[in-house]
Amino acid sequence: MRVQRIEWIVLSALSLLSLALQAAFTTADFQGADAVTHLEFARQGQDFSYWLDPTAFNGNYFPMGYGSFLALMMKFSGGSTVPVQILQLALGVGLAWLAWIMLRPLGSLIRVLTFTTIAFSPAVIAMSSQNGYEIILAFCIMSALTVSLLIRDHRIFTPKGRKSGLIYVGLALGLGALFQFKILVLIPVLLFILWNQSIKSRIWFLAISIAPTAMWALRNKYVLDTWNPSSTNSGMSLWLGNNWDATNGELLVKPPPLPPQFSSFYEASLNFLITQPEKAYGLQLRKIGRLLEPNYLYPQWKIIPGQEVLIQYVLIGMSAFTVLLFAAFLFGRLWVSPPQIPPVGFQALLVTVFFTMQLPFLAEQRYTGPVVPIALTVAIPTLIYLARRWKGSLALPPRSGV
């Protein structure tokens, strides 16, 4: 009991320190990659008629989720972004607590160390302190995964609790899809985790998870005469990530124009992949490298000379070490299973699917940020298990996990 109390005190203190550090990186003008666009959506979206305007969200070029979220928050705050910024900082700390819940069966050392790593993760700080949807997407994905793992363990929830949990998982994934439609590819992963539930429960999960995008598709049919629930920038994103002029799939200020012999960006991108396998393969490798780069931090304050370079070296080292540990788990899982390695296979599967989903499209480091906290729930336990094996004192974990 005393040990548990000490752990709670330590985690509470770490939470406050994490909030303070995230706040230190937050700017008053709420900057971000698409901050100007998002704030314009928020300003116009405070009028309900905007959501029925064909030109809304640049003609549905941008996902409607984050702009609508900002509009609702700012409408009730009198136009201030401060409540949004506070909420995003809280979500950043919330990711660490979700990891603690997820890894509770693995022992105090693993869960506290993982909590600490996520609470002070550069990716979390970057997501929570900037104007962007990534921190909300991260919370939707990680909370859906955490609750799914709890539901899978029949000892934790009552039947009524499992039903409520399934509703939450479906809503978290479905609402997250309004911020980034591509995350619906995670449905099979969560279904795999929930496979020990009844067929009726799984059908309920599927129905709830697609309901938000189905409602947006209905709006698009009414306003734009199309049933497509996704934003229209997917074609451009695919083209930016797969064209003759691309070097590493980065965002270009002046994208190459669509060649006249093609009718769509999808067709031109597919033609590039099929007819230029050598260049396409090299491009995919460079995109993998770009997606694995750390989320760099650039503080407005200065403490020591040359701190920018020092911070970058530290972030590169942390990122490389995390990738190596995650890869060690994946390759180790091919040969052995728990208890020789930590039972975090579901987490590794979700991260791998999410990461692979990004490869065909435009590549930016921030796109993989939402699953970095989940990747850390694989990397840190793997580190502890490796250390224990080297010491010859591997402790047996519980039966759950894959």
N, C-alpha and C positions, 0 to 999 in steps of 0.2 A: 504493500500500500504506500509506504514511504517512497519507494523507487518510482512508482507511478506519479506521485505528487511532484517529485523532483522533475520528472520528464515533462509534465504539463507546464511547470514553471519555466523550464528551459525553452520549450517550444513557444510559449507565449512571449518570452523575451526576444526570441529569434524573429517572431512575427512582427513585433514592433520595430526591430532593427531593419527588417526587410522593407517594411512600409516606409521607413525613413530614407533608406537608400533609393528606393524607387521614386519617392517624391523628389529627391535631390536631382534626379535625371529628368524630371518633368518640367517642361517650359510653360510659361504663362500663356503663350500664343498657341499651345497645343499643336505642335508640329507633327508631321507624318508624311509618308510617301504620297498620299492622295488627300492631304489635309484640306487644301483649298476646295477641292471638289466635294469632299464629304461635308464640309461646313456649309457650302452652298446648297447641297441637298437638304441639310438640316434646316436652313433658313426657310427654304421654300416648302419643305415638307410639313411645317407646322400648320399649314392650311390643308385640310383634308382633301380639297379638290385637286391638289397637286398629285395625289396618288392615282387619280383618274385621268391625268393628263398624259397624252401619248408621248410627250417630250420628257416626261419625268425620268429621272436617273439617266439623263442623256439618251432618251429613247430606249431605256432598258439596257443600255450598254454596260452599266455598272450594276452589280447585285444590289437589291433594294434593302437588304438587312441592316447594314451599319448606318446608312443615311437615315432610315426610318427610326432606328434606335436613337440616334443623335437628335432627330427632330422631336421625338416624344419627350426625351429627357430635358432638352433645352426649352421646350414649350412650358414645362412645369417649373423650370428654374428661372424664367424670365430672360432666356437667351444666354445664360451663363453655361460655360462648359465645365465648371468646377465640380458639380455633382458627377458628371461623366468621368472625370479624371479620378475622383475619389473612388468611385465604383470600380474602375479598372485596376487601381492599386489594390483594392480589396480582393479582386479576382486573382491577381498575381499571387497573393498570400494564400488564397483559397486553393490554388493548384498544389501547394506544398502540403496542405492539410489533406487533400484528396489522396496524395501519394502516401501519407502516413496511414490513412484508413486502408488503402489498397494493400499495403505491405505489413499491416499489423501482425499477421501470423508469423512473419519471418524474424521477429525478435526486435528488441529495443535498439540495438546498435544499428541495424540496417535501416529501420524506419526513421530514426532520428538523423542519421547521416544523409539519407535521401531527402528528408524534409529540408535539412539545411542547404544541401546542394541546389535544390529547386528554388528555395526561398531567395537565394542570392545568385541564381542563374542569370547570366547576361541576356539570354534569350527572353526570359520572363521579364527582366527589367526593361528591355527594349520594347517588348509588346505592351506592357502595362503603362508605360510612360508616354507612348506616342498615340497620335490620332490614327487609329486603324482598327480593323475588325479582328486582328489576329488573336488578341487576348480573350475575346469573347468566344471565338472559335475554339481556342485551346481549352477553355473551361467547359464548353459544351461537349467536346470529345472526351476529355478526361473524366468528367462527372458521369457521362454515359457509360464509359468503360468501368469505372469504379462500382457503380450501382449494378451493372451487369454481372460483375464478379461476385458481388454480395448476393445477388439473386441466385447465382449458380450454386452457392453453398446453402443448402436447404436448412442448415442449422441456425442461420442468422435471422432470416425473415420468416414471419408467419405467412400463411397463404394469402391473407389480405395484404400484408406488407409487400409480398412479391408482386401482386397485381398493381399496387401503387408504384412500385419500383419500375415495372415494365412501362407504365404510362410515362413516367419521368424519362426513361431512356429513349422512348420514341419521340417525345417532345424535344428533348435536348438535341437529338440528331436532326430532327425535322426543322427546328428553328435555326440550328446551325447551318443547314443547307440554304437558308435565305441569305446568309452571309457569304457562303461559298458552296455553290451547288455540287461541286465535285465530291464533297464528303459523303454523299449518299453511297459512294462506293464502299464505305465502311459497313453498310448494312449486312453483307454476308459475314463479316468478322464477328459482329455482335450476335448475329443469328447462330453462328458456330458456338459462341460462348453460352448462349441461351438454349442450346439444343436439348438440354435435359429438362426443359419446361414443356408444358403441354402444347399440342398443336394450336389449340385455341389461343393460348397466351402468345405464341409466336405470330399468329395472324393479327392479333391486336397490336403487337409491336410494329409489324409492317404497316398496318393501316395508319397508326398514329404518326409514324416516322415520315410518311409521304404526304400526310394531310396538309401541312403548311405550304409545301411547294404546289400541291394540287390546288389550293385556294389561290395562290399567286398565278397559276396557269389559267384559272377561271377569270381572274382579273385581266390577264393579258389577252384572253380571247375576247373579252368585252371591250377592252381599250385598244388593243393592237391587232385584233383579228388573228391571233395565233395562240395555239395551246402550249407553246414552248414555255416552261417555267424558268428556264435558265436565262442568265444575262447573255446579251448578244456579243460579248467580247471574247467568247471562247474561240471563235474562228481566228481572230486576230492574234490571240495568245498562242494558238497552235502554229500560226504562220511565223510569228516572231521566234518561236523555238525551233522551227524547221524550214529554213530557206537557204539559198545559195550564198547569201551575204553574212549569215550568222556566224559568230565566232565562239560564243559560249552560251547562247540562248538568252542573252541579257535584254533588258528593255532598251529600245532604241528611240531616240528623239524623233528621227525620221524613218519610220519603218519602210522597208522596200515595198514598192507598189505591187499590186497583184498583176502578174503577167497576163497579157491580153488573151492568151490562148486558154486560160482557165476561167471558169465561171464562179468559183468560190475559193476562199482561203483554205477550206478543208481539202478541196481537190488539188490545189497547188502544193499543199504540205504533203499530202499522200504521194503525189508524183515525185517530190523531192526524196522522200524516204525510200521509194521503190527504185528510182533511177540513179540515185547517188549513194549507194550503200557505204562506200568508203568514207565519204565526207560525213554522211549521216551518223555512222558509228562513232567516228571521232568526236563529233558534236555532242552525242549523248554522253560520252565519257567526260567531256568538259563540263556538261551540265550537271553531272553527278558531283563533280568537284565543287562547282559553284553552290549547289544546294547544301553541301556539307560544310561550307564556310560558316564561321561563327557570325552571330549578330553583333556587329561592332558597336561599341558605345563611345560617344563623344561628349563628355561632360562639359557644361558651361563654366564650371569652376576649375581653378588650377591650384594644386597643392605643392607639387614638386616640378622642377624643370624636366622636360621630356616625358611627361606623364602620358601623353597621347601614344607615343611609341611603346612605352612600357605596358600600357593597358592592352594594346593590340597584340603584343607578344604573349601576354597572359591569356587572353581570350583564344588565341590560336592554339596554345598549349592545352587549354581546357577542352576545346572542341576536338582536337586530335585524340586526346586521351579518351574522351567519351566515345568517339567513333570506334576506336580500337577495342574498348571494352564491350561495346554493343556487338561488334563483329565477332569477338571471342565467344560471346554467348551463342550467336547464330551458328557458328561453325561447331562449337561444342555440342549444341543441341542435335546436330546431325549424327553424333556418335553416342552420346549418353543422354540420360534423362534424369529428372529429379529422383533421388536427393543429391546426386553428384553435382548438379547445377541448380541454381535457384528456380523455383516454379513460377517463372514470369513469361512463359511462352506466349500467352495471349497478348500481353503488352507488346512483345517483340513482333508478333504477327501484325498487329494494328499499325505500328510504326512503319513496318516494311511496306504494307499495302498503301498507306498514305504517301510515303516517300515515292514509291514507284508510280503512283498516280500523277505526280508532278512532272515526271520525265518527258512526256510528249509535248509539254507546253513551255511557255516562257519560264525561265529559271531565275529566281531571285532568292537570296538567302532567307528572307522573311517568310517565304512560303512554307518552309519546313519548321518554322518556329512553333506553331501550335502543337506539334508532337514531341518537341524537345523534352518537356517535363516527363512524358511517358517513356521516352528513350532513357531518361535518367533512372526510372524505376527498374530498368533492365541493367544498366551499366553499373550502378552502385552496388546492388546485391551481387552482381558478378564479381566485382572487385573484392568484396568481403569473402565470398566463397573461394576465390582463388587464393586469397591470403590465408584462409583457414586450411586449405589443402596443402599449401606450402609448409604450414606449421604442423600438419598432420593431425588437426583437431576439428575436422568438419563436423558440424552439428547437423543432425537430421532435421529437415524442415517438415511442415505438415503435408498432408496428402494432396491438397488442392493445387491447381495450376497444371500447366502442360510443359 
